[in-house]
Amino acid sequence: MSSATYIEFLLERFRRNPDHDAIVWSDRRYSYGWLADTITQWMDTLETQNVPRGAVVSLEADFSPNAIALMLALIDRGCILVPLTSSVGQKKPEFRAIAEVESIIEITSDDRMEHQSTGVQATHELILRLKQAGHPGLVLFSSGSTGKNKGALHDFVPLLEKFKVPRHSMRTITFLLFDHIGGVNTLLYTLSNAGCVITVTDRSPDAVCATVEKFKAELLPTSPTFLNLLLLSRVYERFDLSSLKMITYGTEVMPESTLQRVHSILPSVNLLQTYGLSEVGILRSKSKSSDSLWIKVGGEGFQTRIVDGLLEIKAESAMLGYLNHESPFTEDGWFRTGDAVEVDGEYIRILGRKSEIINVGGEKVYPVEVESVVLQMEGVEDAIVVGSPNPIMGNIVEVQVRLSTDETLAQFRSRMMAFCQGRLARFKIPQKVVLSDNALHSDRFKKLRGNNASR
C-alpha cells in the first residue's frame, strides 16, 4: 500500500472545496485549494531536502498554514511525527532524544522552514516495527504521576481512520496546542469535514473572544481553567459570541459551579465534555445535558469498563507503547486511565485522578469538589486543592488561592470557613490556606496541581 493513500481521503475533500476557507492565520485566510497545492509542494520539498521516507521528524511549530500542510505531507511520506511547541521550552532536547529524532524541521514565526539532520538512527523496537510496516506515526509527550515525561508512540493509520466518516463542518478555534492529542484531533476533525481552522497565538480570554467575533467561530475546544478565566474577566460582555454553537471542554475535571455559570451566561451554546488521553486518543462523548457533568464515552473503535471504581479503555487507536516507560496496558489490552468515576446507567461522572484523591482520616476528598465551592466565593480568581501531610489525620485539605481582593490570610480564611459550612462536609473544608500572587495554571490552561497526567 502506498503511503499516499493515508491522506488521499483528505486531499479529495480539499479538492472538492477549493474556494472554502481552510485556515485563518494572522488575520489572513487560506483556501482548501491553497492547502492541497501547498501539501504537494511540501512533498516535493521533502524529497529535495533528503528527508527519508519513514524518518522520525520533530516538527517544531504551531498551527501555521505551512506547519499544517507540512504535517500532512510528512504523514503522506510515512514519517513518524514528533510535534513540539514552544510550550515545552527547554525540554525539546530531552524529547528529541527520547523519540530518537532523525530530522528536525522548524517552522519559524514568519512561516518558513528550517531543516537539519541530527545524525541519529532510531533503534527503538517500537519505532522499527512502525517503520517496517511503512506506516506514519505520532509521538506525544505527557507527564505521569511521577512527573517523568513519557513519550507515547502511535501508529497514525488507526488515528486517521475515524476521520474518514463525514461529520459536521465547523469553524473551529485551535485552542488546544499543536503537540497535544486534543489539538491534533481538533485539526484533523476540522479539515476532514472541510471546516475552517481558526488559529490563535494568544490564548487569553480577550484574544480568543475577539477571534470568535471577527471570524465567526462556531466551535471552541478548551479547558475548564480557561472557562473560569472567561467568567472572571467578563469579556463575553464586550464581544459578540453569537456565532458560537458549541464549547467542548476537557484536559482536566470541570468544577460543577464553573459549568453552571458558563451555561447561564451562554445558554444557547451546547456545552460538551470530551474525554481523551495521549495514550488512546479522543473518545466520542455525549453529555447528559449542557449543564451536566454526566457523560457517555466510547463510540466506534473504543470499549470502556470500570474496575474498582476506575475507568479502563480498550481502543483501536491506542498507542503502540511508551518509548521510555513500561507498558501501562493490562494483559488483555486495556489501558488503566487512573480516573475515578461514578456510574449511573450508561453515564459516568469523572471525579478525578486516583493519585490526586486526598485521604483525610480514612475519608476520600476529591479536589474538584472543594474547588467548585471555593470558586463560588466573591474575589476568588482561582483555587487549587491538594493534600497536605498531617501527623494525626494522615492528610488535611489544603487550598491555594489567588484573590482579587486585598484581604489578609486570616481574613480570607475566616470568610472561607464560614462560606464552606453547609456546602461541604467538615472533613472536606480546607484546614490550610495559601494565598498566591502567581497564576495557578500552566500555559496549556490546566491547573498546576502538581504532577498531572496530560489528557
DRENKELUM-811700 format. One line per 3 residues: for each residue x, y, z of N, C-alpha, C. Coordinates in steps of 0.1 Angstrom, whole numbers, plus 2048, in hexadecimal, padded with zeros to 3 digits. Layout:
REM DRENKELUM-811700
X Y Z X Y Z X Y Z ~ ...
END
This chain:
REM DRENKELUM-811700
808 7F4 800 800 800 800 809 80C 800 ~ 806 816 7F7 80E 822 7F7 80A 82B 802 ~ 814 832 808 810 83A 813 807 846 810
807 849 802 7FE 854 7FE 7EF 851 801 ~ 7EC 844 802 7DE 841 804 7DA 845 812 ~ 7E3 848 81B 7DF 84B 829 7D9 859 82A
7DC 862 821 7D6 870 821 7CE 872 815 ~ 7CC 869 80C 7C5 86B 7FF 7B7 86F 802 ~ 7B0 869 80C 7A3 86D 80F 7A2 87C 813
7AC 881 81A 7AD 88F 81D 7AF 898 811 ~ 7B8 894 809 7BB 89C 7FC 7AE 89C 7F3 ~ 7A7 891 7F3 79B 891 7EB 791 89C 7F0
78F 89C 7FD 786 8A6 803 78B 8B4 801 ~ 798 8B6 802 79E 8C4 7FF 79B 8C8 7F1 ~ 79D 8BF 7E7 79B 8C2 7D9 78C 8C5 7D6
783 8BF 7DE 775 8C1 7DB 770 8CF 7E1 ~ 778 8D5 7E9 775 8E2 7EF 780 8EC 7ED ~ 784 8EE 7E1 790 8F6 7DF 78F 905 7E4
783 90A 7E4 781 919 7E7 77D 91B 7F5 ~ 77B 910 7FD 777 912 80B 783 915 813 ~ 780 91D 81E 78B 920 828 790 913 82F
79D 911 82E 7A2 905 835 7A9 90A 842 ~ 7B0 915 841 7B8 91A 84D 7B7 929 84D ~ 7B6 92E 85A 7B8 93C 85C 7C4 93D 865
7CE 945 861 7DA 947 868 7DF 955 866 ~ 7E2 95C 871 7E7 96A 871 7DD 972 869 ~ 7D0 970 86B 7C6 978 864 7C5 976 855
7CC 96B 850 7CB 968 842 7C4 95B 840 ~ 7BD 959 835 7B5 94D 832 7BC 945 827 ~ 7BD 938 829 7C3 92F 820 7B9 925 81C
7B7 923 80F 7AC 91A 80A 7B1 90B 809 ~ 7A7 903 807 7AA 8F4 806 7B2 8F2 7F9 ~ 7B0 8FA 7EF 7B8 8F9 7E3 7C6 8FC 7E6
7C9 906 7ED 7D6 90A 7F1 7DC 8FE 7F9 ~ 7D5 8F9 803 7DA 8EE 80B 7DE 8E2 803 ~ 7D5 8DE 7FA 7D9 8D2 7F2 7E5 8D4 7EA
7E6 8E0 7E4 7F2 8E3 7DC 7FF 8E4 7E4 ~ 7FE 8E9 7F0 809 8EB 7F9 80E 8DE 7FE ~ 805 8D4 801 809 8C7 805 811 8C0 7FA
80D 8C2 7EE 814 8BC 7E3 822 8C2 7E2 ~ 823 8CF 7E4 830 8D6 7E3 839 8D1 7EF ~ 834 8CF 7FB 83C 8CA 806 840 8BB 803
838 8B4 7FC 83C 8A6 7F9 849 8A7 7F0 ~ 849 8B0 7E7 855 8B1 7DE 861 8B7 7E6 ~ 85E 8C0 7EF 869 8C6 7F7 86F 8BB 800
867 8B3 806 86D 8A8 80F 876 89F 807 ~ 872 89D 7FA 87B 894 7F2 888 89B 7EF ~ 887 8A8 7EB 894 8AF 7E8 89C 8B2 7F4
896 8B3 800 89D 8B5 80D 8A3 8A8 812 ~ 8A0 89D 80B 8A5 890 80F 8A0 88B 81D ~ 893 88E 820 88D 889 82C 888 87B 829
88F 871 82E 88B 863 82A 87D 85F 82D ~ 877 857 825 86A 851 828 86B 84A 835 ~ 861 84B 83E 861 844 84A 86A 84A 855
870 856 852 879 85C 85C 872 860 868 ~ 878 861 874 873 867 880 876 876 87F ~ 86B 87E 87E 86D 88C 87C 866 894 887
86E 89D 88D 868 8A6 897 863 8B2 88F ~ 856 8B5 88F 850 8C1 888 84E 8CB 893 ~ 857 8D5 893 857 8DF 89E 850 8EB 899
843 8ED 89D 83A 8F6 897 82E 8F8 89F ~ 825 901 89A 818 903 8A0 80E 902 894 ~ 802 905 896 7F8 904 88B 7F9 90F 880
804 90E 878 805 918 86D 801 910 860 ~ 7FE 917 855 7FA 911 849 805 907 844 ~ 812 90B 844 81C 902 83F 81E 8F6 849
81D 8F8 856 81E 8ED 85F 814 8E3 85D ~ 807 8E7 85B 7FC 8DE 858 7FE 8D6 84C ~ 802 8DD 841 805 8D7 834 810 8CD 835
81B 8D1 83C 827 8C9 83D 824 8BC 846 ~ 81C 8BE 850 818 8B2 858 811 8A8 850 ~ 808 8AC 847 801 8A2 83E 80A 89C 834
814 8A4 82F 81E 89F 825 827 895 82C ~ 82A 897 839 833 88D 840 82B 880 842 ~ 81E 881 845 816 875 847 816 86E 83A
814 875 82F 814 86F 821 821 867 81F ~ 82C 86D 824 839 867 822 83C 85B 82C ~ 832 858 834 834 84D 83E 83D 850 849
83F 85D 84C 849 861 857 842 860 864 ~ 84A 85F 86E 846 85F 87C 847 86D 882 ~ 83C 873 884 83C 881 888 83E 883 897
846 88C 89B 847 890 8A9 844 89F 8AA ~ 838 8A3 8AB 835 8B2 8AC 839 8B7 8B9 ~ 840 8C3 8B8 845 8CA 8C4 842 8D9 8C3
83C 8DE 8CD 839 8ED 8CD 842 8F4 8D7 ~ 841 901 8D7 84A 909 8E0 846 907 8EE ~ 83A 901 8F1 836 8FF 8FF 83F 8F5 906
846 8EC 8FF 84E 8E2 905 85C 8E8 908 ~ 85F 8F3 902 86B 8FB 905 878 8F3 905 ~ 87F 8F3 910 88C 8ED 911 88B 8DD 911
87F 8D8 911 87E 8C9 911 880 8C3 902 ~ 881 8CC 8F8 881 8C7 8EB 88D 8BD 8E9 ~ 899 8C0 8ED 8A4 8B6 8EB 8A1 8A9 8F2
89B 8A9 8FE 898 89D 905 88D 895 8FC ~ 883 89C 8F7 879 895 8F0 87E 890 8E3 ~ 887 897 8DC 88D 892 8D0 895 886 8D2
89C 885 8DE 8A4 879 8E1 89B 86D 8E4 ~ 890 86F 8EB 887 864 8EE 881 85E 8E1 ~ 87D 867 8D8 877 863 8CC 881 85F 8C1
88E 860 8C4 898 85D 8BA 896 864 8AD ~ 895 871 8AE 892 87A 8A3 89D 87A 899 ~ 89A 877 88C 8A4 876 881 8A5 883 879
89A 88B 879 89A 897 872 892 8A1 87A ~ 898 8AE 87A 890 8B9 881 88C 8C2 876 ~ 87F 8C5 876 879 8CF 86D 872 8DA 876
877 8E6 875 871 8F1 87C 86A 8FA 873 ~ 85D 8FE 876 856 908 86F 858 915 877 ~ 85E 91F 871 861 92B 879 855 934 87A
856 93E 882 84A 947 885 845 94D 878 ~ 84D 94F 86E 848 954 861 844 949 857 ~ 843 93D 85C 83D 931 855 847 92C 84A
854 92D 84D 85E 927 844 864 91A 84B ~ 869 911 842 86E 904 847 87D 905 849 ~ 882 8FF 854 890 8FD 856 892 8EE 859
89B 8E7 852 89D 8D9 854 8AB 8D5 857 ~ 8AD 8CB 860 8BA 8C6 862 8B9 8B7 866 ~ 8C3 8B0 862 8C4 8A2 866 8CB 8A1 873
8C7 898 87B 8CD 896 889 8D9 88C 888 ~ 8D9 884 87E 8E3 879 87E 8E0 86D 886 ~ 8D4 86E 88D 8CF 863 895 8C9 858 88C
8CA 84C 88F 8C3 841 888 8BA 83A 893 ~ 8AD 83A 891 8A4 835 89B 8A6 826 89C ~ 8A6 821 8A8 8A8 812 8AB 89D 80C 8B4
894 815 8B9 88A 80F 8C2 881 805 8BB ~ 87F 7FA 8C2 877 7EF 8BD 869 7F4 8B7 ~ 862 7FD 8BE 855 801 8BA 856 80A 8AD
860 812 8AD 862 81B 8A1 866 812 895 ~ 86F 808 897 872 7FF 88C 866 7F7 887 ~ 85E 7F3 890 852 7EC 88C 849 7F4 883
847 801 887 83F 80A 87F 846 80D 871 ~ 853 80F 871 85A 811 864 858 805 85B ~ 85A 7F9 861 859 7ED 858 84B 7EC 852
841 7F0 85A 833 7F0 854 831 7FB 84A ~ 83A 805 849 838 810 840 82E 819 844 ~ 82A 81A 850 81F 822 855 824 82F 85B
81D 83B 858 821 847 85F 81E 845 86E ~ 825 84D 876 823 84C 885 822 85A 88B ~ 81F 85A 898 81E 866 8A0 823 863 8AE
82B 86C 8B3 830 86B 8C1 82B 877 8C9 ~ 824 875 8D3 81F 87F 8DC 825 87D 8EA ~ 827 888 8F1 82D 887 8FE 823 88C 909
823 884 914 81B 888 91F 823 885 92C ~ 81E 88B 937 825 889 944 81C 880 94C ~ 822 876 952 81A 86D 95A 81A 871 969
816 868 971 815 86B 980 822 86D 986 ~ 82D 867 980 83A 869 985 841 876 980 ~ 83A 87D 976 840 889 971 849 886 965
84C 87A 962 855 876 958 84E 877 94A ~ 853 87E 941 84D 880 934 84E 873 92C ~ 842 86F 927 841 862 920 83E 865 911
845 85E 908 843 85F 8FA 83A 854 8F5 ~ 82E 857 8F1 824 84D 8EC 825 84D 8DD ~ 828 841 8D7 82A 83F 8C9 81D 839 8C3
817 840 8BA 80B 83B 8B3 80E 838 8A4 ~ 806 82E 8A0 805 82B 891 7FB 835 88C ~ 7FE 83E 882 7F5 848 87E 7E9 842 876
7EA 836 871 7E0 830 868 7D3 82F 870 ~ 7D2 828 87C 7C5 828 883 7C1 835 888 ~ 7CA 83E 88B 7C6 84C 890 7BE 853 885
7C3 851 878 7BC 857 86D 7AF 851 869 ~ 7AD 844 86D 7A2 83D 868 794 843 86C ~ 793 848 878 786 84E 87C 782 85A 875
78C 861 86E 789 86D 867 784 86B 859 ~ 783 85E 855 77E 85B 848 76F 85C 847 ~ 768 85B 853 75A 85D 854 756 86C 854
74F 871 84A 74B 87F 84A 743 883 856 ~ 746 88E 85C 73E 893 867 73B 8A2 864 ~ 738 8AA 86F 734 8B8 86D 740 8C0 86A
73E 8C9 860 749 8D3 85D 747 8DF 865 ~ 752 8E3 86C 751 8EE 875 75D 8F7 874 ~ 75B 904 877 766 90E 878 76C 90D 886
778 908 888 77D 904 895 78A 90B 899 ~ 78A 910 8A6 795 916 8AC 79F 90B 8B0 ~ 7AC 90D 8AC 7B6 903 8B0 7BC 907 8BE
7B5 905 8C8 7B9 909 8D6 7C3 8FF 8DC ~ 7C0 8F2 8DA 7C9 8E7 8DF 7D5 8E7 8D6 ~ 7E1 8E4 8DC 7ED 8E6 8D5 7F0 8DB 8CA
7F9 8DF 8C1 7FE 8D7 8B6 804 8CA 8BA ~ 80A 8C9 8C6 810 8BD 8CB 808 8B6 8D6 ~ 7FB 8B8 8D6 7F1 8B3 8E0 7E8 8AA 8D8
7E4 89E 8DD 7DA 895 8D7 7CD 89D 8D3 ~ 7C9 8A6 8DB 7BD 8AD 8D8 7BF 8B7 8CD ~ 7CB 8BD 8CC 7CE 8C6 8C1 7CF 8BF 8B4
7D5 8B3 8B4 7D6 8AB 8A7 7C8 8A6 8A3 ~ 7C0 8A2 8AD 7B2 89E 8AA 7AA 8A9 8A4 ~ 7AB 8B5 8AA 7A3 8C0 8A5 7A7 8C4 897
7B4 8C4 894 7B9 8C7 887 7B3 8BD 87C ~ 7B5 8B0 87F 7B1 8A6 875 7A2 8A5 874 ~ 79A 8A7 87F 78C 8A7 87E 787 8B3 875
78D 8BF 877 789 8CA 870 78C 8C9 861 ~ 798 8C5 85E 79C 8C4 850 794 8B9 849 ~ 792 8AE 850 78C 8A2 849 77D 8A5 846
777 8AF 84C 76A 8B3 849 769 8C1 842 ~ 774 8C5 83C 775 8D1 834 770 8DD 83D ~ 773 8DD 84A 770 8E8 852 77C 8F2 851
77C 8FC 85A 786 906 859 78E 906 867 ~ 79B 905 865 7A5 905 871 7A8 913 874 ~ 7A3 919 87F 7A6 927 882 7B0 927 88D
7BC 92B 88A 7C8 92A 893 7C8 936 89C ~ 7CE 934 8A8 7D0 93E 8B2 7DE 93C 8B8 ~ 7E6 947 8B9 7F3 946 8BF 7F2 94B 8CE
7E9 954 8D0 7E6 959 8DE 7D9 952 8E2 ~ 7DA 94A 8ED 7CF 942 8F2 7C8 948 8FE ~ 7CA 955 900 7C3 95C 90B 7B4 95E 907
7AB 95F 911 79D 961 90F 79A 96C 905 ~ 7A1 978 906 79F 983 8FD 7A2 97F 8EF ~ 7AD 97A 8ED 7B1 976 8DF 7A9 96C 8D9
7A5 962 8E1 79D 957 8DB 78F 95C 8D8 ~ 789 964 8E1 77C 969 8DE 77C 973 8D2 ~ 786 97B 8D1 787 984 8C5 788 97C 8B8
78F 970 8B9 790 968 8AD 783 961 8AA ~ 77C 95D 8B4 76F 957 8B2 766 961 8AA ~ 766 96D 8AF 75D 978 8A9 761 97B 89B
76E 97D 899 773 981 88C 771 977 881 ~ 774 96A 884 773 960 87A 768 956 87B ~ 75E 95A 884 751 952 885 754 944 889
75C 941 893 75F 934 897 753 92D 89C ~ 751 920 89A 746 919 89E 749 90F 8A9 ~ 755 90A 8AA 75A 900 8B3 766 905 8BB
766 904 8C8 771 908 8D0 775 8FC 8D9 ~ 77F 8F4 8D6 784 8EA 8DF 78D 8F0 8E9 ~ 78A 8EE 8F6 793 8F5 900 793 8ED 90D
797 8F4 918 799 8ED 925 790 8F4 92F ~ 78D 8ED 93A 785 8F3 945 78D 900 94B ~ 79A 8FF 94B 7A1 90A 951 79F 917 948
7A0 915 93B 79D 920 932 78F 926 934 ~ 785 91D 935 778 922 937 776 929 944 ~ 77D 925 94E 77C 92D 95B 782 93B 959
78D 93C 951 793 949 94E 78A 951 946 ~ 783 94B 93D 779 952 935 76E 958 93D ~ 769 950 947 75F 956 950 764 961 958
771 960 95E 776 96B 966 778 978 95E ~ 77D 976 952 780 982 94A 774 989 945 ~ 769 982 944 75C 987 93E 75E 98D 930
768 988 929 76A 98C 91B 75F 988 912 ~ 757 97E 916 74B 97A 90E 741 985 90C ~ 742 98F 915 739 99B 914 73E 9A5 90A
74A 9A4 906 750 9AE 8FD 751 9A9 8EE ~ 74E 99C 8EC 750 997 8DF 743 990 8DB ~ 741 98F 8CE 735 988 8C8 739 979 8C6
734 971 8CF 737 963 8CE 72B 95B 8C8 ~ 722 961 8C1 716 95B 8BD 718 950 8B2 ~ 724 950 8AC 727 946 8A2 72A 938 8A9
72E 939 8B6 732 92C 8BC 726 923 8BE ~ 728 916 8B9 71E 90C 8BA 721 902 8C5 ~ 72E 900 8C7 733 8F6 8D0 740 8FA 8D7
741 8F7 8E4 74D 8F7 8EB 750 8E9 8F1 ~ 75B 8E3 8ED 75F 8D7 8F3 76A 8D9 8FD ~ 769 8D1 908 773 8D3 913 778 8C6 917
785 8C5 91A 78B 8B9 91F 799 8BD 925 ~ 7A2 8B3 925 7B0 8B4 92A 7B1 8B4 939 ~ 7A6 8B7 940 7A6 8B7 94F 797 8B6 953
795 8B3 960 787 8B2 965 781 8C0 966 ~ 774 8C1 961 76D 8CE 962 766 8D0 970 ~ 769 8DB 977 761 8DE 983 753 8E1 97F
749 8DB 986 73B 8DC 983 737 8EB 983 ~ 73C 8F2 98C 738 900 98D 73C 908 980 ~ 748 905 97B 74C 90B 96F 743 908 963
740 8FB 962 737 8F7 957 729 8FE 958 ~ 724 8FE 964 717 905 965 717 913 961 ~ 721 91A 965 722 928 962 724 92B 953
72D 922 94C 72F 924 93E 721 921 937 ~ 71A 917 93B 70D 914 935 703 920 937 ~ 704 926 942 6FA 931 945 6FD 93D 93C
70A 940 939 70D 94C 931 70D 949 922 ~ 70F 93C 91E 70E 939 910 704 92E 90E ~ 6F7 931 911 6ED 926 911 6EB 91F 903
6EE 927 8F9 6EB 921 8EB 6F7 919 8E6 ~ 702 918 8EE 70E 911 8E9 70D 903 8EF ~ 70F 8F9 8E7 70F 8EB 8EB 71D 8E8 8F2
71D 8E4 8FF 729 8E1 906 72B 8D2 907 ~ 736 8CE 902 738 8BF 900 746 8BC 907 ~ 745 8B3 911 751 8AE 917 758 8A3 90E
765 8A5 90C 76C 89B 904 775 893 90D ~ 77A 888 908 783 87F 90F 78D 879 906 ~ 799 87A 90A 7A4 873 902 7B1 874 909
7BA 86C 905 7C8 86C 90A 7D2 86A 8FF ~ 7DE 86E 902 7E9 86D 8F8 7EA 85E 8F4 ~ 7E7 855 8FD 7EA 847 8FB 7DF 840 8F2
7D3 845 8F2 7C8 83E 8EB 7C1 846 8E1 ~ 7C3 853 8E1 7BC 85C 8D8 7B0 862 8DE ~ 7A7 868 8D6 79B 86F 8DB 78F 866 8D8
787 863 8E3 77B 85C 8E2 770 865 8DE ~ 766 85F 8D7 75A 866 8D4 752 867 8E2 ~ 74B 872 8E4 745 874 8F1 737 87B 8EF
72F 879 8F8 722 880 8F8 71E 884 906 ~ 71D 891 909 718 895 916 709 893 918 ~ 706 890 924 6F7 88E 927 6F0 89B 924
6F6 8A7 927 6F0 8B4 923 6FC 8BE 924 ~ 6F9 8CA 91F 704 8D4 91F 709 8D8 92D ~ 700 8D6 937 704 8DA 944 706 8CE 94D
709 8C2 947 70B 8B6 94E 71A 8B1 94C ~ 71F 8AC 957 72D 8A6 956 72C 896 953 ~ 720 891 951 71F 883 94E 720 881 93F
728 878 93B 72B 876 92C 72B 867 929 ~ 728 864 91C 72B 857 916 737 859 90E ~ 740 84F 90F 74D 84F 908 74E 842 901
755 842 8F5 757 836 8EE 757 838 8DF ~ 74D 832 8D8 74C 833 8CA 753 828 8C3 ~ 752 829 8B6 759 81E 8AD 768 81E 8B0
76D 812 8B2 77C 811 8B4 780 812 8C2 ~ 776 814 8CC 779 816 8DA 770 80D 8E2 ~ 776 807 8EC 76E 800 8F7 772 805 904
769 806 90D 76C 80B 91B 767 801 925 ~ 76D 801 931 769 7F9 93C 76D 800 949 ~ 767 7FD 954 76A 802 961 76F 7F7 96A
77B 7F8 96F 782 7EE 977 786 7F5 985 ~ 77F 7F1 98F 782 7F7 99D 780 806 99D ~ 776 80A 995 773 818 995 77B 821 98C
784 81A 984 78D 822 97B 78A 81E 96C ~ 78A 828 964 787 826 956 793 81F 94E ~ 790 815 946 799 80F 93D 794 80F 92F
79D 810 925 799 812 917 7A1 808 90F ~ 79A 802 905 7A0 7FB 8FB 79D 802 8ED ~ 7A8 806 8E6 7A6 80E 8DA 7AE 809 8CE
7A7 809 8C3 7AE 805 8B6 7B9 810 8B3 ~ 7B7 81C 8B8 7C1 827 8B6 7CB 828 8C1 ~ 7CC 81E 8CA 7D5 81F 8D5 7E3 81F 8D0
7EC 826 8D8 7FA 826 8D5 800 818 8D4 ~ 80B 817 8CD 813 80B 8CC 819 809 8DA ~ 81D 813 8E0 823 812 8EE 82B 81F 8F0
831 820 8FC 83A 82B 900 848 828 8FB ~ 84F 832 8F7 85D 831 8F2 867 830 8FE ~ 862 835 90A 86B 836 915 865 831 922
85B 828 921 855 824 92D 84E 816 92A ~ 84C 80F 935 846 801 933 837 803 92E ~ 832 7F8 929 824 7F8 923 81A 7FA 92F
810 803 92C 806 806 936 7F9 7FD 934 ~ 7FA 7F4 92A 7EE 7EC 926 7ED 7E0 92E ~ 7E1 7DB 931 7DF 7CE 937 7E2 7C3 92D
7E3 7B7 932 7E6 7AC 929 7DC 7AA 91D ~ 7D0 7AE 920 7C5 7AD 915 7C3 7BA 90E ~ 7CD 7C4 90F 7CD 7D0 906 7C5 7DC 90B
7C2 7DD 918 7BA 7E8 91D 7C4 7F2 923 ~ 7C1 7FF 920 7CA 80A 926 7C3 80F 933 ~ 7CB 80E 93D 7C7 813 94A 7C8 823 94B
7BD 82A 94A 7BE 838 94A 7C2 83F 957 ~ 7BF 838 962 7C1 83E 96F 7B6 848 973 ~ 7AC 849 96B 7A1 852 96E 796 84B 976
793 851 982 788 84C 98A 77B 851 985 ~ 770 848 984 764 84C 97E 758 847 986 ~ 74D 84E 985 740 849 98A 738 844 97E
72F 83B 980 728 835 975 719 837 977 ~ 712 83B 96D 703 83B 96D 6FE 836 960 ~ 6FB 829 95F 6F7 823 953 701 824 948
6FE 82A 93D 708 82C 932 711 837 934 ~ 70E 840 93E 716 84C 940 720 84A 94B ~ 72B 852 94A 735 852 954 738 861 958
73D 863 964 741 870 968 750 86E 96D ~ 759 876 968 767 875 96B 769 87D 978 ~ 76F 877 982 771 87D 98F 77F 883 990
788 87D 989 796 882 98A 7A0 877 989 ~ 7AD 87A 989 7B7 870 988 7B8 869 996 ~ 7BA 85C 995 7BC 854 9A2 7C7 85A 9AA
7D2 85E 9A2 7DE 863 9A9 7DC 870 9B0 ~ 7D1 877 9AD 7CE 884 9B3 7C4 883 9BE ~ 7BE 878 9C1 7B4 876 9CC 7BB 879 9D9
7B5 881 9E1 7BB 884 9EE 7B4 87B 9F9 ~ 7BC 874 A00 7B7 86B A0B 7B8 872 A18 ~ 7AD 876 A1E 7AC 87E A2A 7A6 875 A35
7AF 86F A3D 7AA 866 A47 7A2 85A A42 ~ 7A5 855 A36 79D 84A A30 792 84F A27 ~ 78F 85C A27 785 861 A1E 78B 866 A11
784 864 A06 789 868 9F9 784 876 9F6 ~ 78D 87F 9F1 78A 88C 9EC 78F 88E 9DE ~ 786 891 9D5 78A 894 9C7 78C 8A3 9C6
798 8A7 9C2 79B 8B6 9C1 791 8BE 9BA ~ 78C 8B9 9AF 783 8C2 9A7 776 8C5 9AE ~ 771 8BC 9B7 765 8BF 9BF 767 8CB 9C8
773 8CC 9CE 776 8D7 9D7 778 8E4 9CF ~ 780 8E2 9C4 783 8EE 9BB 776 8F4 9B6 ~ 76C 8EC 9B3 75F 8F0 9AD 758 8FA 9B7
759 8F7 9C4 753 8FF 9CE 75B 90C 9D0 ~ 769 90B 9D2 771 917 9D4 770 921 9C9 ~ 76F 91B 9BC 76F 924 9B1 762 92D 9B0
758 929 9B8 74C 931 9B9 74D 93D 9C1 ~ 758 93E 9C9 759 949 9D2 75D 956 9CB ~ 757 961 9CF 75B 96E 9CA 76A 971 9CB
770 975 9C1 77E 979 9C2 788 96E 9BF ~ 783 961 9BE 78C 956 9BB 78E 955 9AC ~ 79A 957 9A7 79D 956 999 7A0 948 995
7A7 940 99D 7AA 933 99A 7AD 92B 9A7 ~ 7AC 91E 9A7 7AE 916 9B3 7B3 908 9AF ~ 7BD 903 9B6 7C1 8F6 9B4 7C1 8EF 9C2
7BC 8E3 9C2 7BB 8DB 9CF 7C5 8CF 9CE ~ 7CD 8CD 9D8 7D6 8C2 9D9 7D6 8BC 9E7 ~ 7DC 8B1 9E9 7DE 8AB 9F6 7EA 8B1 9FD
7E9 8B3 A0A 7F5 8B8 A11 7F7 8AE A1D ~ 803 8A8 A1E 806 89E A29 802 8A3 A37 ~ 7FC 89A A3F 7F9 89D A4C 7FB 891 A55
802 893 A60 806 887 A69 7FA 880 A6F ~ 7EF 887 A71 7E3 881 A77 7DA 87B A6D ~ 7D6 883 A62 7CC 87F A59 7D2 878 A4C
7DF 877 A4B 7E5 872 A3F 7E7 87D A35 ~ 7DC 884 A32 7DC 890 A29 7D1 899 A2E ~ 7D3 8A6 A2B 7C8 8B0 A2C 7C6 8B6 A1E
7BB 8BD A1C 7B9 8C4 A10 7BF 8D1 A10 ~ 7C7 8D4 A06 7CE 8E1 A04 7C8 8E8 9F7 ~ 7C5 8F4 9F8 7C1 8FC 9EC 7CB 907 9EA
7CF 908 9DD 7D7 913 9D8 7CE 91C 9D1 ~ 7CE 929 9D4 7C4 932 9CF 7CB 93F 9C9 ~ 7C6 943 9BE 7CA 950 9B8 7BE 959 9BA
7C0 965 9C0 7B5 96E 9C3 7B6 97B 9BB ~ 7AA 981 9B9 7AA 98E 9B3 7A7 999 9BE ~ 7A5 994 9CA 7A3 99D 9D6 7B0 9A0 9DD
7B0 9A9 9E6 7BD 9AC 9EE 7BC 9A6 9FC ~ 7B4 99C 9FE 7B3 995 A0B 7C0 990 A10 ~ 7C1 98F A1D 7CC 988 A23 7C9 979 A23
7D3 971 A25 7D1 962 A26 7C6 95F A31 ~ 7C7 965 A3C 7BE 963 A47 7B0 967 A44 ~ 7AE 972 A3D 7A1 977 A39 79B 96D A2F
7A2 969 A25 79D 960 A1B 79A 953 A21 ~ 7A3 94E A29 7A1 940 A2F 794 940 A37 ~ 791 94B A3F 785 94C A47 779 94C A3E
779 954 A33 76E 955 A2A 76C 948 A23 ~ 776 941 A1F 775 934 A18 76F 929 A21 ~ 773 929 A2D 76E 91F A36 75F 920 A38
75B 92D A39 74C 930 A3B 745 92C A2E ~ 74B 92F A22 744 92C A15 743 91D A13 ~ 74C 916 A17 74C 907 A15 743 8FF A1E
740 906 A29 736 8FF A33 729 8FD A2C ~ 724 8F0 A2C 718 8ED A26 719 8E9 A17 ~ 724 8ED A11 727 8EA A03 730 8DE A01
738 8DB A0B 742 8D0 A0B 741 8C9 A18 ~ 743 8BC A18 745 8B4 A25 751 8BA A2C ~ 751 8B9 A39 75B 8C0 A41 769 8BB A3E
76B 8AE A3B 779 8A9 A38 77E 8AE A2A ~ 774 8B3 A22 778 8B8 A14 77C 8C7 A14 ~ 778 8CE A1F 77B 8DC A20 78A 8DE A21
791 8E7 A19 79F 8E9 A1A 7A3 8EE A28 ~ 7AD 8E7 A2D 7B3 8EB A3A 7BF 8F3 A38 ~ 7C5 8F2 A2D 7D1 8FA A2A 7CF 903 A1E
7D2 910 A1E 7CF 919 A14 7DC 920 A10 ~ 7DF 920 A03 7EB 927 9FE 7E6 931 9F3 ~ 7EA 93E 9F5 7E7 948 9EC 7F2 94A 9E2
7EF 94B 9D5 7F9 94B 9CA 7F7 957 9C1 ~ 802 95E 9BE 801 969 9B4 804 964 9A6 ~ 807 957 9A5 80B 952 998 7FF 94B 991
7FF 949 984 7F5 942 97D 7F6 933 982 ~ 7EA 92D 984 7E9 920 988 7E7 916 97D ~ 7E9 91A 971 7E8 911 965 7F4 912 95C
7F5 908 954 801 908 94A 7FD 90F 93E ~ 806 910 934 803 917 928 7FA 90E 91F ~ 7F7 902 923 7ED 8FA 91D 7E0 8FB 923
7DF 905 92C 7D2 908 933 7CD 8FC 93A ~ 7D6 8F6 942 7D3 8EB 94B 7D8 8EE 959 ~ 7D1 8EA 963 7D5 8ED 971 7E2 8E7 974
7EB 8EF 97B 7F8 8EA 97F 7F6 8E3 98C ~ 7EF 8D8 98C 7ED 8D0 998 7F9 8C8 99D ~ 803 8C7 994 80E 8BF 997 812 8B7 98B
814 8AA 98D 818 8A1 982 80B 89B 97B ~ 805 8A4 973 7F9 8A0 96C 7FC 897 960 ~ 7F3 88E 95D 7F4 887 950 7ED 88E 945
7F3 890 939 7EC 897 92E 7E1 88E 929 ~ 7D6 895 926 7CB 88D 920 7C5 895 914
END
